[in-house]
Amino acid sequence: MIEIDGITKIYDGKSVVDDVTLTIEPHTVAVIVGTSGSGKTTLLRMVNRLVEPDAGMIRLDGEDNRTIPGYELRRRIGYAIQGHGLFPHRTVAENIATVPRLIGWDKEKTAAKVRELLTLFQLDADLFGPRYPHELSGGEQQRVGVARALAAEPNVLLMDEPFGALDPIIRAKAQDDLLAIQKHFGTTIILVTHDMNEAFHLADKIAVMDAGRLLQFGPPDELVRQPATGFVEAMVGASERPFRLLSMRRVSDLAEPGSADGSPIAATVTQQDALAELMWTGRSAAPVVSSDGEARGRVTLEALLQRARGPK
Ligand SMILES: Nc1ncnc2c1ncn2[C@@H]1O[C@H](COP(=O)(O)OP(=O)(O)OP(=O)(O)O)[C@@H](O)[C@H]1O
């Protein structure tokens, strides 16, 4: 069990993670979603202490993670990131063996683990073990990245946009493989993604973050049926009705007098694209311009969310 208890991280006087509390049950998958810059990666990296919190505590099976030595944290917690982060001058087998070697496993045990993982990830151990990362496809590199994170048999796996670089078909396969492997090892997973479909596919529970705060943490169906805020409602409904409503209308219909910072949005783009742009850039409003560049006021996140909620 992972207990995140009142955790806060401050950068430059600003709480980028703001008093977040949530408990992740053993052998489950928790997915963190939210706007760009909402603190997802920072929250994840406080679990394995790549980032130290300014307040609060994280307990792993009841133990304060600050009392666990570094090598023990690396053994217990695997970490996989977008673009896999493989060492280019080490073979696939050496990459996977990184943490087992660090924590002193002998050669035989390490070699057996490398073989087991490659086989589990459907990579022929004799063929792929001696290869270098650049001799693998993107999907194969990604699988090796996850295999490496699992090498020391961690109870917990942290994943930061692990499939972000993969095309949609390979991505779906990678997600299915991950779920099969999670069941096989019983690993507890915390995964950060921008992709709501991925979140719904993988999650036992989804955490929605905005501006450092946790807005809601619950099973996917709870987020759809009882969204805590309009933001959560719009976020989880990405493939559902709210976005269909927005995709049918243009920004020009919602433009209002006023100004906003940042790059402008064309009045002719759909409201769905405008919402995606605001969420992506973490803004609450954007200037609107006509096709000939003339200022047409602004569009706000609030107005888009209201429209996404549908007619009253
Ligand atoms: N080392 C740092 N020093 C100063 N500010 C930081 C540092 N790391 C992150 N931040 C800031 O903290 C905020 C949260 O960053 P974080 O990477 O956690 O967001 P995120 O939700 O993972 O974003 P994205 O989805 O874009 O990856 C951002 O505003 C970021 O600029």
The ligand as an SDF file (V2000), in Angstrom:
LIG
                    3D

 31 33  0  0  0  0  0  0  0  0999 V2000
   13.0670   21.3470  -10.5540 N   0  0  0  0  0  0  0  0  0  0  0  0
   12.1360   22.2960  -10.7220 C   0  0  0  0  0  0  0  0  0  0  0  0
   12.3730   23.5780  -10.4120 N   0  0  0  0  0  0  0  0  0  0  0  0
   11.4320   24.5190  -10.5380 C   0  0  0  0  0  0  0  0  0  0  0  0
   10.1760   24.2740  -10.9880 N   0  0  0  0  0  0  0  0  0  0  0  0
    9.8690   23.0170  -11.3180 C   0  0  0  0  0  0  0  0  0  0  0  0
   10.8340   21.9600  -11.2050 C   0  0  0  0  0  0  0  0  0  0  0  0
   10.2220   20.8000  -11.6080 N   0  0  0  0  0  0  0  0  0  0  0  0
    8.9720   21.1320  -11.9640 C   0  0  0  0  0  0  0  0  0  0  0  0
    8.7430   22.4550  -11.7990 N   0  0  0  0  0  0  0  0  0  0  0  0
    7.4800   23.1590  -12.0550 C   0  0  0  0  0  0  0  0  0  0  0  0
    6.4650   22.5200  -11.3120 O   0  0  0  0  0  0  0  0  0  0  0  0
    5.2540   22.4640  -12.0370 C   0  0  0  0  0  0  0  0  0  0  0  0
    4.7640   21.0490  -12.1370 C   0  0  0  0  0  0  0  0  0  0  0  0
    5.6320   20.3050  -12.9730 O   0  0  0  0  0  0  0  0  0  0  0  0
    5.3640   18.7720  -13.3040 P   0  0  0  0  0  0  0  0  0  0  0  0
    6.4710   18.3100  -14.2030 O   0  0  0  0  0  0  0  0  0  0  0  0
    5.1690   18.0320  -12.0460 O   0  0  0  0  0  0  0  0  0  0  0  0
    3.9860   18.8560  -14.0960 O   0  0  0  0  0  0  0  0  0  0  0  0
    3.2430   17.7560  -14.9700 P   0  0  0  0  0  0  0  0  0  0  0  0
    1.8330   17.7810  -14.5340 O   0  0  0  0  0  0  0  0  0  0  0  0
    3.9580   16.4540  -14.8890 O   0  0  0  0  0  0  0  0  0  0  0  0
    3.3840   18.3940  -16.4220 O   0  0  0  0  0  0  0  0  0  0  0  0
    3.4490   17.7210  -17.8770 P   0  0  0  0  0  0  0  0  0  0  0  0
    2.1320   17.0630  -18.0790 O   0  0  0  0  0  0  0  0  0  0  0  0
    3.6320   18.9080  -18.7780 O   0  0  0  0  0  0  0  0  0  0  0  0
    4.6120   16.7860  -17.8780 O   0  0  0  0  0  0  0  0  0  0  0  0
    5.5470   23.1150  -13.3750 C   0  0  0  0  0  0  0  0  0  0  0  0
    5.0810   24.4370  -13.3480 O   0  0  0  0  0  0  0  0  0  0  0  0
    7.0540   23.0530  -13.4930 C   0  0  0  0  0  0  0  0  0  0  0  0
    7.5440   24.1410  -14.2640 O   0  0  0  0  0  0  0  0  0  0  0  0
  1  2  1  0
  2  3  1  0
  2  7  2  0
  3  4  2  0
  4  5  1  0
  5  6  2  0
  6  7  1  0
  6 10  1  0
  7  8  1  0
  8  9  2  0
  9 10  1  0
 10 11  1  0
 11 12  1  0
 11 30  1  0
 12 13  1  0
 13 14  1  0
 13 28  1  0
 14 15  1  0
 15 16  1  0
 16 17  2  0
 16 18  1  0
 16 19  1  0
 19 20  1  0
 20 21  2  0
 20 22  1  0
 20 23  1  0
 23 24  1  0
 24 25  2  0
 24 26  1  0
 24 27  1  0
 28 29  1  0
 28 30  1  0
 30 31  1  0
M  END
$$$$
